[in-house]
Amino acid sequence: MANLAKLNFVALNITGNNYLTWVVDARIHLEAENIGETIKEENNASFQDQVKVMIYIRRHLDEGLKSEYLMVDNPLALWKALRNRYNHQKTVILPRARYEWTHLRIQNFKLVAVYNSAMFRISSQMKFCGATITEEDIP
């Protein structure tokens, strides 16, 4: 646990394709380091913590994004800017996940484990986007 700073995750791609996983990973890592407060509204984070978070977030951005947000020096402002830019991914992911869910058939998979993996991936995406899955929906 002492080496959490050394843990790494994939940088946010400039296209935003990995925004949802990136934002979850970033939040978890910031909370693990006890500096997650800096990306919340009306926080009382110290200047030192804000600088740590800026370094951390910028380390996990695509080079193009680093250049675009070069002048942003507040972690909350950067967090909001990235959210405004990429949070629409939920509206893209949910219809695709619903489509995959309705067309999910065990016959299309060679192994039950692969089918289960696909089912859990799709259901996780739907839940993340706020959709509920009922027993009638299970393929």
C-alpha positions as CSV (number, residue, x, y, z in Angstrom):
1,M,0.0,0.0,0.0
2,A,2.9,2.4,0.6
3,N,3.8,2.4,-3.1
4,L,0.4,3.5,-4.5
5,A,2.0,6.4,-6.2
6,K,3.9,4.0,-8.4
7,L,0.6,2.4,-9.6
8,N,-0.2,3.4,-13.1
9,F,-3.1,3.3,-15.5
10,V,-3.7,4.2,-19.1
11,A,-3.5,7.8,-20.0
12,L,-6.6,9.6,-21.2
13,N,-6.7,9.3,-25.0
14,I,-7.3,12.6,-26.9
15,T,-10.3,10.9,-28.6
16,G,-11.8,10.2,-25.2
17,N,-12.5,6.6,-26.0
18,N,-11.2,5.5,-22.6
19,Y,-12.7,8.5,-20.6
20,L,-15.1,6.4,-18.4
21,T,-12.4,3.9,-17.3
22,W,-9.9,6.7,-16.9
23,V,-12.1,8.8,-14.7
24,V,-12.9,5.8,-12.4
25,D,-9.2,4.9,-12.2
26,A,-8.2,8.5,-11.5
27,R,-10.7,8.9,-8.7
28,I,-9.7,5.6,-7.1
29,H,-6.0,6.5,-7.2
30,L,-6.6,10.1,-5.9
31,E,-8.8,8.8,-3.0
32,A,-6.1,6.1,-2.2
33,E,-3.6,8.9,-1.9
34,N,-6.0,11.0,0.3
35,I,-6.1,13.8,-2.3
36,G,-9.4,13.1,-3.9
37,E,-10.9,16.1,-2.2
38,T,-9.2,18.4,-4.7
39,I,-11.5,17.5,-7.6
40,K,-14.7,18.1,-5.6
41,E,-16.7,21.3,-5.4
42,E,-16.0,23.7,-2.5
43,N,-13.0,21.8,-1.3
44,N,-10.5,22.9,1.3
45,A,-7.5,21.3,-0.3
46,S,-4.1,22.7,0.4
47,F,-2.0,24.3,-2.4
48,Q,0.4,21.4,-2.0
49,D,-2.4,18.8,-2.6
50,Q,-3.6,20.7,-5.6
51,V,-0.1,20.7,-7.1
52,K,0.2,16.9,-6.5
53,V,-3.1,16.3,-8.2
54,M,-2.2,18.5,-11.2
55,I,1.0,16.5,-11.6
56,Y,-0.8,13.2,-11.2
57,I,-3.6,14.1,-13.7
58,R,-1.2,15.6,-16.3
59,R,0.9,12.5,-16.0
60,H,-2.1,10.5,-17.1
61,L,-3.1,12.6,-20.1
62,D,-2.3,12.2,-23.8
63,E,0.4,14.6,-24.9
64,G,-2.1,16.4,-27.1
65,L,-4.4,17.0,-24.1
66,K,-1.5,18.2,-22.0
67,S,-0.8,20.9,-24.7
68,E,-4.5,21.9,-24.9
69,Y,-4.9,22.3,-21.2
70,L,-1.4,23.8,-20.6
71,M,-2.7,26.9,-18.9
72,V,-5.1,25.2,-16.6
73,D,-3.5,25.2,-13.2
74,N,-6.4,24.2,-10.9
75,P,-7.2,20.4,-10.6
76,L,-10.9,21.1,-10.2
77,A,-11.0,23.3,-13.3
78,L,-9.1,20.7,-15.3
79,W,-11.4,17.9,-14.0
80,K,-14.5,19.9,-15.0
81,A,-13.0,20.7,-18.4
82,L,-12.3,17.1,-19.2
83,R,-15.7,16.1,-17.9
84,N,-17.4,18.7,-20.2
85,R,-15.4,17.5,-23.1
86,Y,-15.8,13.7,-22.7
87,N,-18.7,12.9,-20.4
88,H,-21.0,12.4,-23.4
89,Q,-19.5,9.0,-23.7
90,K,-22.3,7.6,-21.6
91,T,-24.8,8.6,-24.3
92,V,-22.6,6.7,-26.8
93,I,-22.0,3.6,-24.7
94,L,-25.5,3.0,-23.4
95,P,-27.2,2.4,-26.8
96,R,-24.3,0.2,-27.9
97,A,-24.5,-1.8,-24.7
98,R,-28.3,-2.2,-25.0
99,Y,-27.8,-3.4,-28.6
100,E,-25.2,-5.9,-27.6
101,W,-27.3,-7.0,-24.7
102,T,-30.4,-7.7,-26.9
103,H,-28.2,-9.6,-29.4
104,L,-26.2,-11.6,-26.8
105,R,-26.6,-15.3,-27.5
106,I,-24.7,-18.1,-25.9
107,Q,-24.6,-19.9,-29.2
108,N,-22.3,-17.2,-30.5
109,F,-19.6,-18.1,-28.1
110,K,-17.3,-21.2,-28.0
111,L,-16.9,-21.1,-24.3
112,V,-19.3,-20.3,-21.5
113,A,-16.6,-18.3,-19.7
114,V,-16.3,-16.0,-22.8
115,Y,-20.1,-15.6,-22.9
116,N,-20.1,-14.8,-19.1
117,S,-17.3,-12.3,-19.6
118,A,-19.2,-10.5,-22.4
119,M,-22.4,-10.6,-20.3
120,F,-20.8,-9.0,-17.3
121,R,-18.9,-6.4,-19.4
122,I,-22.2,-5.3,-21.1
123,S,-24.2,-5.3,-17.9
124,S,-21.4,-3.2,-16.1
125,Q,-21.5,-0.7,-18.9
126,M,-25.3,-0.4,-18.7
127,K,-25.2,0.0,-14.9
128,F,-22.5,2.6,-15.1
129,C,-24.7,4.6,-17.5
130,G,-27.6,4.3,-15.1
131,A,-29.7,1.7,-16.9
132,T,-31.2,-1.1,-14.8
133,I,-31.3,-4.7,-15.8
134,T,-34.3,-6.8,-14.8
135,E,-34.7,-10.6,-14.8
136,E,-36.8,-10.3,-18.0
137,D,-33.8,-8.6,-19.7
138,I,-31.4,-11.5,-19.0
139,P,-30.7,-13.3,-22.3
